[in-house]
Amino acid sequence: MSLKPVLIAQISDLHIKPPGVLAYGRVDTARALERCVATLSAFEPAPDFVVISGDLVDTPDVEEYDYLKRLLAPLRLPFAGIPGNHDSRELMRAAFPAGPYVRPAGPLDQKIEVGGLELLLLDSSVPGKPHGTLEASTLQWLDTTLAASTDRPALLFLHHPPFKGGIWHMDRQDLFNAEELARIVGRHPRAQLIACGHVHRAMLTTFAGIPVTICPAPNHAVDLDLGQLREPSFKVEPPAFHIHAWFPGVGFGQVVTHQVPIGQFDGPHPFFGPDGKLL
């Protein structure tokens, strides 16, 4: 197997509003997505796949999904999305009918094979609620799918994180049945990473013995209030997304997650001159 990594980009929490409408009266989420798509499209080498881990739109309604598709049109990379608490399963399925959905109704779970990887996209949305739950059908499908192979690494994506990050108002709307996910992941060592969204800021910890990450957003970040000092708030911080690089090798290989800032920055500049000496 080649040592060339498989690159999976993750963007999250796009919160697209109707054209001309700002989120919370302040954040231009459409312009933020345009900048994200431009940075992602310019990334070299090009990612092999893009996962959008929930909250693709904000209200939701048909107009927002139509606008989302127009904003994503310049992205010349294959992608798939899973619902967040701001999405509608039915509207999202109608907007992206070609998705590799496991079943024709209900949770929008998907299995995508990229290189030597399986990407398992889990629908943790609960219609009309901010918190997440993995339905019995999703848990059964995940267990069966992970059991179908013993040597192919799998990356799991869902919107709601299965751990508490310390931001009080987000912790009360995380994944409510995380213990059921932990039992399944613990039975299947080929699960190498759980990647989430929802909190609009980067986090990293372990869960069920493997790394679990939260992807930052391209627009606004949830205020890092670790002491319950303020009302639920957001800040406009430097936007970013994640690149999960899987390197094949012994066992299930290795997954390394990189945070990529959105925008244009000075460089790259060489460390060494034409004579080979450090500048």
Secondary structure, 3 states (H helix, E strand, C coil): CCCCCEEEEEECCCCECCCCCCECCCECHHHHHHHHHHHHHHCCCCCCEEEEECCCECCCCHHHHHHHHHHHCCCCCCEEEECCCCCCHHHHHHHCCCCCECCCCCCCCEEEEECCEEEEECCCECCCCCCECCCHHHHHHHHHHHHCCCCCCEEEECCCCCCCCCCHHHHCCCECCHHHHHHHHHHCCCEEEEEECCCCCCEEEEECCEEEEECCCCCCEECCCCCCCCCCCEECCCCEEEEEEEECCCCCCEEEEEEEECCCCCCCCCCECCCCCEC
